[in-house]
Amino acid sequence: MELLPLVSLCLLFGAKITAGDVNGPAAFKVFVEEDSDAILPCSFGSTNIKGAFFVWKKVGEVREVYLYEAGRIDRSEGRVSHFENDLQNGNASIVIKGTKLADTGNYTCTFHRDQSDIKSRVELIVGTCPEPDVKILDETKDWSLLQCVVRGASPKPKVEWQDSSGNILPAKEPQVTERGGSYDIILQTTVTKTDNYSCVVTQEEICHQIEDEIFVYIHSTCPKPYVTSHKETKDWSLLQCVVRGASPKPKVEWQDSSGNILQANEPQVTERGGSYDIILQTTVTKTDNYSCVVTQEEICHQIFSNISIYIDGAALEPSVTILDQSSDWSLLKCVVRGASPKPKVEWQDSSGNILPAKEPQVIERGGSYDIILQTTVTQTDHYRCVVTQEEIDHQTEAEIYVHFNGTCPKPDVKILDQTKDWSLLQCVVRGASPKPKVEWQDSSGNILHAKGPQVTERGGSYDITLQTTVTTTDRYNCVVICHQIEDDIFVYIHHEGSTGSVVTAAVFGILFFVVVGVVVVLVHKLCKSKKGRTAVPQTDA
């Protein structure tokens, strides 16, 4: 799982390189992750180079990477392109698409002007780091030996084991193997507490971090409690929770489905050699799901068991089904049986809106009620049948998911990460069918360059995640094309020195309203004058 967003460009600016400095230090360093796009910068001030000549070469190779001459491209590797619209501003930068490890190296940009060469040198570093593989290599009841394996990482990463709080764990000396600039690393650590542990792999040179997680259960902690309804009548149930062999001594509580701690009898505690057996009982009078929660704070461990209790008269969870459907609608049915007192039954969508429904079918037998409620829906969503008995303070529900083929749910867009210079935008489309085309666009409708989409397919429905990085203030749209639907997001990029443009915009805004005010006054006076002249009566000579 990604912890830090991949920053495609980490540019380290140095002194300008002249023709004699080609073999010296690079003016720029560009770090990218493998298979992403890299921009190699080269600029010659404000000179218009649209009709000129420039060439990109990789140091140590004879063949040009890219050659541009007077408006035509004489030589290109196919994955390389330039910025056509920026040539008039002296921009001779190129883009290498889908970078590979073999692209790593030093590149020179040469521009011919007045019989002289101006050369710039750029170092491109392409990195890769697959997700680490973690496993329990050995274990006893008191400890577990964890192993993390990283294969084919470049550049060489830093590998650490961390607990769930982010603390770095002491580990054995890593085993490192290097092959052609790629590294295989094995790191082992021994843990003695139940927790989630992460192997974190960091490559600072390419601004990248990735991790894998493993849950470790140390057997000296508390096993799952055993819960039963020890005794019951039609009005109450006596619940019992039994914990055996827990070490250290745990805290045991009964809770309802809302997390409220219930009043309980004094716990029965037995200790044997540092391990504890505990029995805790409580009496409940309402239909609900109850949990026995066992907590051992010393080892940051918590475990629980659930039990469902039905008090006679309270409604059980309703039964919900799709009764009939077409490509455009689904008829949903909710059945409630044996409820007393008579409940209120409603259909709701995922936002909690109550849906129009048919007249409920109600059957009464000896003070208990069976109720059937049907509704027709036309949109893909999660729908709930909610059953409420206010007299006994009881509510229960059941949910069903309805999917319509050929639908495109509205995408969810957000800013995933940002600095003062850029924002990383994410668009998520869930449950689309058939598979749609997803694009990021700016406010002018220009399609933005984006990372390769992440696509998951389930039963003919598609979940798609698309990310893009933007560097200018604008309103950006994520456009989903099945039929076409979109969602937009406004992004403000705070560049240094932008205050002047804001002040200028404010001044023009004030001038605009002043001019409009003057025009309105003049029109008003003109109309009033014209009306006065029209009112003068005409007389015969």
C-alpha positions in Angstrom: 0.0 0.0 0.0 1.3 3.5 -0.9 2.1 5.7 2.0 3.5 8.7 0.1 2.3 9.8 -3.4 4.9 9.3 -6.1 6.3 12.6 -7.1 7.3 12.3 -10.8 9.8 15.1 -10.7 12.2 15.9 -7.9 14.4 18.6 -9.5 17.6 19.6 -7.9 18.8 22.8 -9.7 22.5 23.6 -10.1 24.6 26.0 -12.0 24.0 26.4 -15.8 26.2 24.0 -17.8 28.2 25.4 -20.7 29.6 23.6 -23.8 32.8 22.6 -22.0 31.0 21.2 -19.0 29.1 18.3 -20.6 31.0 15.7 -18.5 30.7 17.7 -15.3 27.9 17.5 -12.7 24.3 17.6 -14.0 22.4 20.8 -13.9 19.2 18.8 -13.1 18.4 15.5 -11.5 15.1 13.9 -12.4 13.8 11.0 -10.3 10.9 8.8 -11.4 9.4 5.5 -10.7 9.6 2.8 -13.4 6.7 2.9 -16.0 5.9 6.6 -15.2 6.7 9.6 -17.4 9.8 11.7 -17.0 10.3 15.3 -18.2 13.9 16.2 -19.0 14.2 20.0 -18.8 16.1 22.2 -21.2 15.4 25.9 -21.7 17.1 28.7 -23.6 15.5 31.8 -22.1 12.8 33.5 -24.1 14.3 32.7 -27.5 11.9 31.4 -30.1 13.4 28.1 -31.2 10.5 26.9 -33.4 12.6 27.2 -36.6 15.9 26.2 -35.0 17.7 22.9 -34.2 18.1 21.0 -31.0 19.1 17.4 -30.2 19.0 15.2 -27.1 21.6 12.5 -26.6 22.3 10.0 -23.8 25.9 10.2 -22.7 27.9 7.1 -23.9 25.5 6.3 -26.8 26.0 7.3 -30.4 22.4 7.4 -31.5 20.3 10.5 -30.7 17.4 10.2 -28.3 15.6 13.1 -30.0 16.4 15.4 -32.9 14.3 18.4 -33.8 15.1 20.7 -36.8 13.2 23.6 -38.2 9.7 22.3 -37.4 10.3 18.6 -38.2 11.4 15.7 -36.1 14.3 13.9 -37.8 14.8 11.2 -35.2 12.9 9.9 -32.2 12.7 6.8 -30.1 8.9 6.7 -30.2 8.4 7.1 -26.5 9.9 10.7 -26.6 8.1 13.9 -27.5 8.7 17.7 -27.0 6.4 20.6 -26.0 5.3 22.0 -29.4 3.4 25.0 -28.0 6.4 26.1 -25.8 9.0 26.2 -28.5 8.4 29.9 -29.0 9.3 30.4 -25.3 12.7 28.7 -25.7 11.5 25.4 -24.1 13.4 22.4 -25.6 12.4 20.0 -22.8 11.3 16.4 -23.7 9.0 13.8 -22.2 10.1 10.1 -22.0 6.9 8.0 -21.6 6.8 4.7 -19.6 10.4 5.0 -18.3 12.4 1.8 -17.9 15.4 1.0 -15.6 17.6 1.1 -18.8 16.7 4.8 -19.3 18.7 5.7 -16.2 21.7 7.8 -17.2 23.0 11.3 -18.2 21.4 13.2 -21.1 22.6 16.3 -23.0 20.5 18.9 -24.7 22.3 20.8 -27.6 21.0 23.9 -29.3 22.7 25.3 -32.4 22.5 29.1 -32.7 25.0 31.5 -34.5 27.5 28.7 -35.1 27.8 28.0 -31.3 26.5 25.2 -29.1 24.7 25.6 -25.7 24.6 22.4 -23.8 22.7 21.4 -20.7 23.1 18.1 -18.9 20.3 16.2 -17.0 20.7 13.0 -14.9 17.7 10.7 -15.1 17.3 8.1 -12.3 14.5 5.5 -12.8 13.6 3.5 -9.8 11.4 0.5 -9.0 10.3 -1.1 -5.7 7.8 -3.9 -5.7 5.7 -4.4 -2.6 7.6 -6.4 0.1 6.7 -9.9 1.0 6.2 -10.5 4.8 5.6 -13.7 6.7 6.0 -15.5 10.1 9.2 -17.5 9.7 9.0 -19.2 13.1 7.0 -18.9 16.3 6.4 -20.2 19.9 3.7 -19.2 22.4 5.9 -16.3 23.5 7.4 -14.9 20.3 7.3 -14.8 16.5 10.2 -14.4 14.0 9.1 -12.1 11.2 10.7 -11.9 7.8 10.4 -9.2 5.1 11.8 -9.8 1.6 12.2 -7.0 -1.0 13.3 -8.0 -4.5 14.5 -6.0 -7.5 14.5 -2.6 -5.8 16.4 0.3 -7.5 17.8 2.6 -6.1 18.7 0.8 -2.9 15.9 1.2 -0.3 15.9 1.6 3.4 13.9 -1.3 5.0 12.4 -1.2 8.5 10.0 -3.2 10.7 7.5 -1.0 12.6 4.7 -1.8 15.1 1.1 -0.4 14.7 2.2 2.8 16.5 5.0 3.5 14.0 7.8 2.6 16.4 10.9 1.2 14.6 11.7 -2.3 15.9 15.2 -3.7 16.5 16.1 -6.1 13.7 18.9 -8.4 12.6 21.5 -7.2 10.1 19.8 -7.1 6.7 20.9 -9.6 4.0 21.6 -7.6 0.8 22.2 -8.9 -2.7 23.0 -6.5 -5.6 22.5 -7.4 -9.3 23.0 -4.8 -12.0 21.9 -1.9 -9.8 18.9 -3.7 -8.4 18.8 -4.9 -4.8 17.3 -7.9 -3.0 17.0 -7.3 0.8 15.9 -9.6 3.6 15.2 -8.2 7.1 14.1 -10.2 10.1 12.8 -9.2 13.6 11.4 -11.0 16.6 8.3 -9.7 18.3 6.7 -10.7 21.6 3.3 -8.9 21.6 0.1 -9.3 19.6 -0.1 -6.5 17.1 -0.1 -5.4 13.5 3.4 -5.2 12.2 4.6 -3.4 9.0 7.7 -3.8 6.8 8.3 -0.3 5.4 10.4 0.3 2.3 11.6 3.8 1.6 13.4 5.2 -1.4 14.0 8.9 -0.7 15.7 9.5 -4.1 12.5 8.9 -5.9 10.2 10.2 -3.2 8.6 6.7 -2.8 7.5 4.6 0.2 5.6 1.3 0.2 4.8 -1.3 2.9 3.2 -4.7 3.7 1.5 -5.6 7.0 1.1 -8.8 9.0 -1.0 -9.5 12.1 0.8 -11.5 14.8 -1.1 -13.2 17.7 1.0 -14.2 20.7 -0.7 -17.1 22.4 -0.1 -15.8 25.9 -2.7 -13.2 25.3 -6.4 -13.7 25.9 -8.3 -16.3 23.7 -11.7 -15.4 22.3 -14.4 -15.4 25.1 -17.3 -17.8 25.1 -20.7 -16.2 25.4 -24.1 -17.9 26.1 -27.7 -17.0 27.1 -27.4 -18.7 30.6 -31.1 -18.3 31.5 -34.1 -16.5 30.0 -37.8 -15.7 30.2 -40.1 -13.8 27.7 -39.0 -10.5 29.4 -35.2 -10.9 30.0 -32.1 -13.0 29.3 -29.2 -13.7 31.6 -26.0 -13.5 29.5 -22.7 -15.2 30.6 -19.2 -14.5 29.2 -16.4 -17.0 30.1 -12.7 -16.1 29.5 -10.1 -18.8 30.2 -6.3 -18.7 30.5 -5.8 -15.0 29.9 -2.4 -13.4 30.8 -2.0 -10.7 31.9 -5.3 -10.3 33.7 -7.9 -8.6 31.4 -10.7 -6.2 31.9 -14.1 -7.9 30.9 -17.2 -5.9 29.9 -20.7 -6.5 28.4 -21.7 -3.9 25.8 -24.8 -3.4 23.6 -24.7 -2.8 19.9 -24.2 1.0 20.4 -21.1 0.4 22.6 -22.8 1.2 25.9 -21.2 -0.7 28.8 -23.9 -2.7 30.7 -24.3 -3.1 34.4 -23.1 -6.6 35.4 -22.7 -8.9 38.3 -19.4 -9.1 40.2 -17.0 -11.1 38.0 -15.9 -14.6 39.2 -12.1 -14.7 38.9 -9.8 -17.7 39.2 -6.0 -17.4 39.0 -3.6 -20.3 38.1 0.2 -19.6 37.6 -0.3 -16.1 36.3 -3.2 -17.0 34.0 -6.8 -15.9 34.7 -10.3 -17.5 34.2 -13.1 -14.9 34.4 -16.9 -15.3 34.3 -19.1 -12.2 33.9 -22.9 -12.2 33.8 -25.4 -9.5 32.9 -29.2 -9.3 32.5 -30.8 -7.7 29.4 -34.4 -6.8 28.6 -34.2 -5.7 24.9 -33.7 -7.4 21.6 -30.2 -6.5 20.4 -26.7 -7.7 19.6 -24.6 -7.9 22.7 -20.8 -8.2 22.9 -18.4 -9.5 25.6 -15.3 -7.3 25.2 -12.0 -8.4 26.8 -9.2 -5.9 27.0 -5.5 -6.3 28.0 -4.1 -2.8 28.0 -0.6 -3.9 29.0 -0.1 -5.7 25.6 -2.5 -3.4 23.6 -4.8 -6.4 22.9 -8.6 -6.5 22.7 -10.9 -9.3 21.6 -14.7 -9.9 21.8 -17.6 -12.3 21.0 -21.1 -11.4 20.0 -24.5 -12.9 20.8 -28.0 -11.9 19.4 -30.8 -11.8 22.0 -34.5 -11.8 21.0 -37.0 -10.6 23.7 -40.5 -11.9 22.9 -42.5 -9.2 21.0 -39.6 -7.2 19.6 -39.2 -7.4 15.8 -36.5 -9.7 14.4 -34.3 -8.6 11.5 -36.6 -8.3 8.5 -36.2 -10.4 5.4 -35.5 -8.4 2.2 -35.5 -9.7 -1.4 -35.7 -8.6 -5.0 -39.2 -9.8 -6.0 -39.0 -8.8 -9.7 -36.7 -6.7 -11.9 -36.0 -5.5 -15.4 -33.1 -3.5 -16.9 -34.7 -0.3 -15.6 -36.3 -1.1 -12.3 -36.3 -3.6 -9.3 -39.3 -4.5 -7.1 -38.1 -4.9 -3.5 -39.9 -6.8 -0.8 -39.5 -6.5 3.0 -41.1 -9.1 5.3 -41.5 -8.6 9.1 -42.9 -11.5 11.1 -44.2 -11.8 14.7 -43.6 -8.2 15.8 -45.4 -6.9 18.9 -46.3 -4.1 19.3 -47.1 -3.2 15.7 -44.0 -1.7 14.1 -43.5 1.1 11.6 -41.9 -0.3 8.4 -40.0 1.9 5.9 -37.8 1.5 2.8 -34.8 3.9 2.7 -31.9 4.6 0.3 -28.2 4.8 1.3 -28.7 8.5 2.2 -31.5 7.8 4.6 -34.3 9.1 2.3 -37.6 7.4 2.9 -38.9 5.8 -0.4 -42.5 5.8 -1.7 -43.9 2.3 -1.2 -47.1 0.3 -1.9 -49.7 0.0 0.8 -48.3 -2.4 3.4 -49.9 -5.9 3.7 -50.6 -6.4 7.4 -51.7 -9.7 9.2 -52.5 -9.7 12.9 -52.5 -12.9 15.0 -53.0 -12.7 18.8 -51.4 -9.3 19.1 -48.4 -10.1 16.8 -48.0 -8.6 13.4 -46.7 -9.9 10.0 -46.0 -7.0 7.6 -45.0 -7.0 3.9 -43.8 -3.7 2.3 -42.9 -3.4 -1.4 -41.1 -0.5 -3.2 -39.8 0.0 -6.8 -36.3 1.5 -7.3 -34.6 2.6 -10.5 -31.0 3.4 -9.4 -28.0 1.4 -8.4 -27.7 1.8 -4.6 -27.8 0.1 -1.1 -31.4 0.0 0.2 -32.6 -0.7 3.7 -35.8 -1.9 5.2 -36.1 -0.2 8.6 -38.4 -1.6 11.3 -39.2 0.7 14.3 -41.1 -0.1 17.5 -41.1 3.2 19.5 -43.1 1.8 22.4 -40.3 -0.6 23.4 -37.4 1.6 22.1 -36.4 -1.0 19.4 -35.2 -0.7 15.8 -33.8 -3.3 13.4 -33.1 -3.3 9.7 -31.8 -5.3 6.8 -30.0 -4.1 3.7 -29.9 -5.2 0.0 -27.7 -4.0 -2.9 -29.4 -3.3 -6.2 -27.3 -3.0 -9.4 -28.6 -1.8 -12.8 -26.6 -2.8 -15.8 -25.6 0.0 -18.1 -25.3 2.5 -15.2 -22.5 4.9 -14.5 -22.6 6.1 -10.8 -21.4 9.7 -10.3 -17.6 9.6 -9.7 -16.1 10.6 -6.3 -13.3 13.2 -6.6 -10.9 14.6 -4.0 -7.5 16.1 -3.5 -5.3 13.2 -2.4 -2.2 15.2 -1.5 -0.9 18.7 -2.2 1.9 21.2 -1.8 2.1 24.9 -2.7 3.1 23.9 -6.2 0.9 20.9 -7.1 -2.1 18.9 -6.2 -2.6 15.2 -6.6 -6.3 14.6 -7.7 -8.1 11.2 -7.4 -11.3 10.1 -9.2 -13.1 6.9 -8.1 -15.9 5.3 -10.1 -17.6 2.3 -8.5 -20.0 -0.3 -10.0 -20.0 1.0 -13.6 -21.3 -1.3 -16.3 -20.3 -1.6 -19.1 -16.7 -0.6 -18.5 -16.5 3.2 -18.9 -13.8 5.5 -20.2 -12.6 7.8 -17.4 -10.7 11.1 -18.1 -9.5 14.1 -16.1 -10.2 17.4 -17.9 -9.5 21.1 -17.1 -12.1 23.8 -17.3 -11.4 24.3 -21.0 -12.1 20.6 -21.8 -8.5 19.7 -22.3 -7.7 16.1 -21.4 -5.0 15.9 -18.7 -2.2 13.4 -18.6 -2.9 10.8 -15.8 -1.4 7.8 -14.3 -2.5 4.4 -15.5 -6.0 3.7 -14.1 -6.5 1.1 -11.4 -9.3 -1.2 -12.6 -11.2 -3.9 -10.6 -13.9 -6.1 -12.2 -16.6 -7.9 -10.2 -19.4 -9.7 -12.1 -19.4 -7.4 -15.0 -19.2 -4.2 -12.9 -16.1 -2.1 -12.8 -14.4 0.0 -10.1 -11.9 2.5 -11.6 -9.5 4.8 -9.8 -7.7 7.6 -11.9 -5.1 10.0 -10.5 -3.5 13.1 -12.1 -1.2 15.9 -10.8 -2.1 19.5 -11.6 0.0 22.6 -11.1 -2.4 25.5 -11.9 -5.4 26.9 -10.2 -8.6 25.8 -12.1 -11.8 23.8 -11.9 -11.0 20.2 -12.9 -13.6 17.6 -14.1 -13.5 13.8 -13.9 -15.5 12.7 -16.9 -17.0 9.1 -17.1 -18.1 8.1 -20.5 -20.7 5.2 -20.7 -23.4 7.6 -21.2 -21.4 10.7 -20.0 -21.4 11.8 -16.4 -18.9 13.9 -14.5 -18.0 15.5 -11.2 -15.7 18.5 -10.8 -13.4 19.9 -8.2 -11.8 23.4 -7.8 -8.1 23.5 -7.1 -6.2 26.6 -5.9 -2.5 26.5 -6.4 -0.7 29.1 -4.3 2.4 30.1 -6.3 4.8 32.6 -4.8 4.4 36.1 -6.2 0.7 35.6 -7.1 -0.5 38.5 -4.9 0.0 41.0 -7.7 -2.4 39.2 -10.0 -5.0 39.0 -7.2 -4.8 42.7 -6.6 -5.0 43.4 -10.3 -8.2 41.3 -10.6 -9.7 43.1 -7.6 -9.0 46.5 -9.2 -10.5 45.5 -12.5 -13.6 44.1 -10.6 -14.1 47.5 -8.9 -13.7 49.4 -12.2 -16.2 47.1 -13.8 -18.9 47.8 -11.2 -18.2 51.6 -11.4 -18.7 51.6 -15.2 -21.9 49.6 -14.9 -23.2 52.1 -12.3 -22.5 55.1 -14.5 -24.2 53.5 -17.5 -27.3 52.7 -15.5 -27.6 56.3 -14.2 -27.2 57.7 -17.8 -29.8 55.4 -19.2 -32.2 56.3 -16.4 -31.8 60.1 -17.1 -32.2 59.5 -20.8 -35.4 57.6 -20.3 -36.8 60.3 -17.9 -36.0 63.1 -20.4 -37.6 61.2 -23.3 -40.7 60.6 -21.2 -41.0 64.3 -20.3 -40.9 65.3 -24.0 -43.6 62.8 -24.9 -46.0 64.2 -22.3 -46.1 67.8 -23.9 -49.6 68.2 -25.7 -49.6 69.2 -29.4 -51.7 72.4 -30.3 -53.0 73.6 -33.7 -51.2 76.6 -35.2 
